[in-house]
Amino acid sequence: MTITANLAMLTLSITAISLLTGIFYQAVSEALDRRRHPPQGELVDIGGFCLHLNCVGQGTPTVVMDAGGGASSITWGLVPSEIAKFTRVCTYDRAGLGWSDPNPRISRTSQQSVDELHSLLTKAGINPPYILVGHSLGGVNMRLYASQYPEDVVGLVLVDSSHENQMTSEMWRRIKMQSWLYQVLRVVSQVGVLRLIGEMNLLPILEDIKREIQKYPLAVQTLFDTYKSFCYRPDYWATASSELANIKKSFEEVQSVTSLGSLPLIVLSQGSKNSKMSDERFQQWSSLQLDLTKLSSNSQHIIAENSGHLVQLDQPELVISAVQRLIESV
């Protein structure tokens, strides 16, 4: 063999060994993560795959909470444990997020999330009536759920919810790029590269979150390692990418929901502008939040003056009091 052929063979061998080592490192590390960070609730089989459901507290109606796009149930922070002091509350992870199994054959649209949540509540024996609480994309999902199962829902809280008219041409362009980036992260996470970079504190996405959560209570800060373990999984990035890639379809699905009748509705929206958000964009977002109150003839709009998009972490007491107010009105 020539020197060139030998070098090529050596390169291929080193590459193959590196890939196999990375895959092994990822597999072992994932197994250790699952042992270190076990599910907070139970895993419920809804037909070939399991969704994570965590119900605490007692009372009726049951509060059901859905987190934002690409987010797991732990991003509700301290809110569920406080609601559990006066009624039963259930948080869950959409397929492929948190502790839930992925459902990769199906596009991650709002309608798919609604269908799976309904199956989950039915299989787990969590009977209505429900008060639904949705943050960001979770707000779109819960709005769709309330429209399709009106006999089961007695209240709705939208926490800085997404709106079907929020997108601009520039935002659509960024969404496509972000979805592509997530697919790249999915690939590199399969061979342990993402995990290795993250453990070296060189992953900007995680480092930004790590800095941001320093302002929250210690109980919230301690959730970071669990969140980080989710981000190291290929399924997480595949799911997050699919939710982004299908956001247009999700918005089309909810577009037909123009009225929820007289369903008690509280719209909570951010009152503190992010430094990266333009004044024009902030005004547009505020107008869309106000527009959401038109979904019901029995609605309230509450502005979280000291909160950005993560109202449940910045001012959790507002989410808790909104739920309490709806319970008292039932």
C-alpha positions as CSV (number, residue, x, y, z in Angstrom):
1,M,0.0,0.0,0.0
2,T,1.2,3.5,-0.7
3,I,1.8,6.1,2.0
4,T,-1.3,8.0,1.0
5,A,-3.4,4.8,1.3
6,N,-1.9,4.1,4.7
7,L,-2.7,7.6,5.9
8,A,-6.3,7.3,4.6
9,M,-6.7,4.0,6.4
10,L,-5.3,5.4,9.6
11,T,-7.6,8.4,9.4
12,L,-10.6,6.2,8.8
13,S,-9.6,4.0,11.7
14,I,-9.1,7.0,14.1
15,T,-12.5,8.5,13.0
16,A,-14.3,5.2,13.5
17,I,-12.7,4.7,17.0
18,S,-13.6,8.3,17.9
19,L,-17.2,7.9,16.8
20,L,-17.6,4.6,18.7
21,T,-16.0,6.0,21.8
22,G,-18.3,9.0,21.6
23,I,-21.4,6.9,21.2
24,F,-20.3,4.7,24.1
25,Y,-19.6,7.8,26.3
26,Q,-23.1,9.2,25.4
27,A,-24.9,6.0,26.2
28,V,-23.2,5.5,29.5
29,S,-23.7,9.1,30.5
30,E,-27.4,9.1,29.6
31,A,-27.9,6.0,31.8
32,L,-26.1,7.7,34.7
33,D,-28.2,10.9,34.1
34,R,-31.4,8.9,34.4
35,R,-30.2,7.4,37.6
36,R,-29.2,10.8,39.1
37,H,-32.3,12.6,37.9
38,P,-35.3,10.1,38.1
39,P,-38.8,11.2,37.0
40,Q,-40.6,13.4,39.5
41,G,-43.9,11.6,38.7
42,E,-45.0,8.5,36.8
43,L,-44.5,7.4,33.3
44,V,-47.8,6.6,31.6
45,D,-48.0,4.4,28.5
46,I,-50.4,6.1,26.0
47,G,-49.9,3.6,23.2
48,G,-46.4,2.5,22.4
49,F,-44.5,5.3,24.3
50,C,-44.7,6.8,27.7
51,L,-45.4,10.4,28.8
52,H,-44.2,11.8,32.2
53,L,-47.0,13.0,34.5
54,N,-46.5,14.5,37.9
55,C,-49.7,15.1,40.0
56,V,-49.5,16.5,43.5
57,G,-52.0,17.9,46.0
58,Q,-55.7,17.2,46.4
59,G,-58.9,18.9,45.4
60,T,-60.9,19.8,42.4
61,P,-60.8,21.1,39.8
62,T,-57.5,19.7,38.7
63,V,-54.9,22.2,37.3
64,V,-53.1,20.9,34.2
65,M,-50.0,22.8,33.1
66,D,-48.2,22.8,29.8
67,A,-44.8,24.4,29.4
68,G,-43.3,26.5,26.6
69,G,-41.8,25.4,23.3
70,G,-38.9,23.0,23.8
71,A,-39.4,23.2,27.5
72,S,-39.9,20.5,30.1
73,S,-42.2,20.6,33.1
74,I,-39.5,21.7,35.5
75,T,-39.5,25.1,33.9
76,W,-42.7,25.8,36.0
77,G,-40.3,26.2,39.0
78,L,-42.0,26.6,42.3
79,V,-45.5,27.2,40.9
80,P,-46.9,23.6,41.0
81,S,-45.8,23.0,44.6
82,E,-47.6,26.1,45.7
83,I,-50.8,25.3,43.8
84,A,-50.7,21.9,45.4
85,K,-51.4,23.5,48.7
86,F,-55.0,24.2,47.7
87,T,-55.9,21.8,44.9
88,R,-54.5,19.0,42.8
89,V,-52.1,20.1,40.1
90,C,-50.6,18.0,37.2
91,T,-47.5,18.9,35.2
92,Y,-46.4,16.8,32.2
93,D,-43.7,16.6,29.6
94,R,-44.7,16.6,26.0
95,A,-43.3,13.7,23.9
96,G,-39.5,13.9,23.6
97,L,-39.1,16.5,26.3
98,G,-38.2,16.1,30.0
99,W,-38.7,12.5,31.1
100,S,-41.2,11.6,28.3
101,D,-40.4,9.2,25.5
102,P,-40.1,10.7,22.0
103,N,-42.7,10.0,19.4
104,P,-40.4,10.7,16.4
105,R,-42.8,9.4,13.7
106,I,-45.3,12.2,14.3
107,S,-44.7,16.0,13.6
108,R,-44.8,18.0,16.8
109,T,-47.8,20.2,16.2
110,S,-50.2,21.7,18.8
111,Q,-52.9,19.3,17.7
112,Q,-50.6,16.3,18.3
113,S,-49.8,17.7,21.7
114,V,-53.5,18.1,22.5
115,D,-54.3,14.5,21.3
116,E,-51.5,13.1,23.4
117,L,-52.4,15.1,26.5
118,H,-56.0,13.9,26.3
119,S,-54.8,10.3,26.0
120,L,-52.5,10.8,29.0
121,L,-55.2,12.3,31.3
122,T,-57.6,9.5,30.3
123,K,-55.1,6.7,30.7
124,A,-53.9,8.1,34.1
125,G,-57.5,8.5,35.3
126,I,-57.2,12.2,35.9
127,N,-60.8,13.1,35.5
128,P,-62.2,16.6,34.7
129,P,-63.0,19.3,35.5
130,Y,-59.7,20.9,34.6
131,I,-58.2,24.4,34.8
132,L,-55.6,24.6,32.1
133,V,-52.5,26.7,32.4
134,G,-50.2,27.2,29.4
135,H,-47.0,29.2,29.0
136,S,-45.8,30.5,25.6
137,L,-46.4,27.6,23.0
138,G,-48.1,25.7,25.8
139,G,-50.7,28.5,25.8
140,V,-51.5,27.7,22.2
141,N,-51.8,24.0,23.1
142,M,-54.1,24.7,26.0
143,R,-56.3,27.1,24.1
144,L,-56.7,24.4,21.4
145,Y,-57.5,21.8,24.1
146,A,-60.1,24.1,25.7
147,S,-61.9,24.6,22.4
148,Q,-62.0,20.8,21.7
149,Y,-63.0,19.6,25.1
150,P,-65.2,22.5,26.5
151,E,-67.2,20.2,28.7
152,D,-64.0,19.2,30.6
153,V,-62.5,22.7,31.1
154,V,-63.7,25.2,33.6
155,G,-60.9,27.8,33.4
156,L,-57.8,28.8,31.4
157,V,-54.7,30.8,32.3
158,L,-52.5,31.9,29.5
159,V,-49.0,32.8,30.7
160,D,-47.4,35.2,28.2
161,S,-48.9,32.9,25.5
162,S,-47.8,32.7,21.9
163,H,-50.2,34.2,19.4
164,E,-50.9,33.0,15.9
165,N,-50.2,36.5,14.5
166,Q,-46.9,37.2,16.3
167,M,-44.6,36.2,13.5
168,T,-42.8,38.5,11.1
169,S,-40.9,37.6,7.9
170,E,-37.6,38.1,9.9
171,M,-38.8,35.8,12.7
172,W,-39.8,33.1,10.2
173,R,-36.3,33.3,8.8
174,R,-34.7,33.0,12.3
175,I,-37.1,30.0,13.1
176,K,-35.8,28.1,10.0
177,M,-32.2,28.8,11.0
178,Q,-32.8,27.8,14.6
179,S,-34.6,24.6,13.5
180,W,-31.6,23.7,11.3
181,L,-29.2,24.4,14.2
182,Y,-31.2,22.1,16.5
183,Q,-30.8,19.3,14.0
184,V,-27.0,19.9,14.0
185,L,-27.1,19.7,17.8
186,R,-29.1,16.5,17.6
187,V,-26.4,14.9,15.5
188,V,-23.4,16.0,17.6
189,S,-25.2,14.9,20.8
190,Q,-25.5,11.4,19.4
191,V,-21.7,11.0,19.6
192,G,-21.3,12.8,22.9
193,V,-19.7,15.9,21.5
194,L,-22.4,18.2,22.8
195,R,-22.1,16.7,26.3
196,L,-18.4,17.0,26.3
197,I,-18.5,20.7,25.3
198,G,-21.2,21.3,27.9
199,E,-19.3,19.7,30.7
200,M,-16.3,21.9,29.8
201,N,-18.6,24.9,30.3
202,L,-18.2,25.9,26.6
203,L,-21.8,25.6,25.4
204,P,-23.2,29.2,25.1
205,I,-26.9,28.0,25.3
206,L,-26.3,26.4,28.7
207,E,-24.0,29.0,30.0
208,D,-26.5,31.8,29.3
209,I,-29.2,29.9,31.2
210,K,-26.8,29.1,34.1
211,R,-26.2,32.9,34.5
212,E,-29.9,33.8,34.2
213,I,-31.1,31.4,36.9
214,Q,-28.8,32.9,39.5
215,K,-31.5,35.5,40.2
216,Y,-34.1,32.9,41.1
217,P,-34.5,31.0,44.4
218,L,-32.1,28.2,45.2
219,A,-34.8,25.6,44.7
220,V,-35.0,26.8,41.1
221,Q,-31.3,26.9,40.6
222,T,-30.9,23.3,41.7
223,L,-33.0,22.2,38.7
224,F,-30.3,23.3,36.3
225,D,-28.4,20.0,36.4
226,T,-31.6,18.1,35.5
227,Y,-32.4,20.6,32.7
228,K,-28.8,20.2,31.4
229,S,-29.2,16.4,31.3
230,F,-32.2,16.8,29.1
231,C,-30.3,19.0,26.7
232,Y,-27.6,16.4,26.2
233,R,-30.1,14.0,24.7
234,P,-30.6,13.7,20.9
235,D,-34.3,13.3,21.4
236,Y,-34.6,16.7,23.0
237,W,-33.1,18.5,20.0
238,A,-35.1,16.4,17.5
239,T,-38.3,17.4,19.4
240,A,-37.4,21.0,19.8
241,S,-36.5,21.2,16.1
242,S,-39.8,19.6,15.1
243,E,-41.8,22.0,17.3
244,L,-40.1,24.9,15.6
245,A,-40.4,23.5,12.1
246,N,-44.1,22.9,12.6
247,I,-44.9,26.2,14.4
248,K,-46.7,27.5,11.3
249,K,-49.0,24.5,11.3
250,S,-49.7,24.9,15.0
251,F,-50.6,28.5,14.6
252,E,-53.0,27.5,11.7
253,E,-54.6,24.9,13.9
254,V,-55.4,27.4,16.7
255,Q,-56.4,30.2,14.3
256,S,-59.9,28.8,14.1
257,V,-60.3,29.2,17.9
258,T,-61.7,32.7,17.9
259,S,-64.1,32.2,20.9
260,L,-64.2,30.2,24.0
261,G,-67.6,31.5,25.0
262,S,-67.8,32.6,28.6
263,L,-65.0,30.3,29.8
264,P,-63.2,32.0,32.8
265,L,-59.9,33.2,31.3
266,I,-56.9,35.1,32.7
267,V,-54.2,36.4,30.4
268,L,-50.9,37.0,32.2
269,S,-48.4,38.9,30.1
270,Q,-44.9,40.3,30.6
271,G,-44.5,43.9,31.6
272,S,-40.7,44.2,31.5
273,K,-39.1,44.4,28.1
274,N,-36.1,42.3,27.3
275,S,-33.1,44.5,26.3
276,K,-32.9,42.5,23.0
277,M,-36.5,43.3,22.2
278,S,-37.3,46.5,20.2
279,D,-39.9,48.9,21.5
280,E,-42.0,48.2,18.4
281,R,-41.8,44.4,19.0
282,F,-42.7,44.9,22.7
283,Q,-45.8,47.0,21.8
284,Q,-46.9,44.4,19.2
285,W,-46.5,41.6,21.8
286,S,-48.5,43.6,24.3
287,S,-51.3,44.2,21.8
288,L,-51.5,40.5,20.9
289,Q,-51.7,39.6,24.6
290,L,-54.6,42.0,24.9
291,D,-56.2,40.4,21.9
292,L,-56.2,37.1,23.7
293,T,-58.6,38.4,26.2
294,K,-61.2,38.6,23.4
295,L,-61.3,34.8,23.4
296,S,-63.8,34.9,26.2
297,S,-66.5,37.2,27.4
298,N,-65.3,36.4,31.0
299,S,-61.7,37.4,30.8
300,Q,-59.1,39.4,32.8
301,H,-55.7,40.8,31.6
302,I,-53.0,41.0,34.2
303,I,-49.6,42.6,33.4
304,A,-46.6,41.2,35.3
305,E,-44.8,44.5,35.6
306,N,-41.6,42.9,36.9
307,S,-41.5,39.9,34.5
308,G,-40.0,39.1,31.2
309,H,-41.3,36.1,29.2
310,L,-40.8,33.7,32.1
311,V,-43.5,35.0,34.3
312,Q,-43.7,31.8,36.2
313,L,-40.1,32.3,37.4
314,D,-40.0,36.1,37.7
315,Q,-43.3,36.5,39.5
316,P,-44.7,33.0,40.3
317,E,-47.2,34.5,42.8
318,L,-49.1,35.9,39.8
319,V,-49.6,32.5,38.2
320,I,-50.6,31.0,41.6
321,S,-53.1,33.7,42.4
322,A,-54.6,33.5,38.9
323,V,-55.3,29.8,39.4
324,Q,-56.7,30.4,42.9
325,R,-59.0,33.2,41.5
326,L,-60.4,30.8,38.8
327,I,-61.0,28.0,41.4
328,E,-62.9,30.5,43.6
329,S,-65.1,31.5,40.6
330,V,-66.0,27.9,39.7
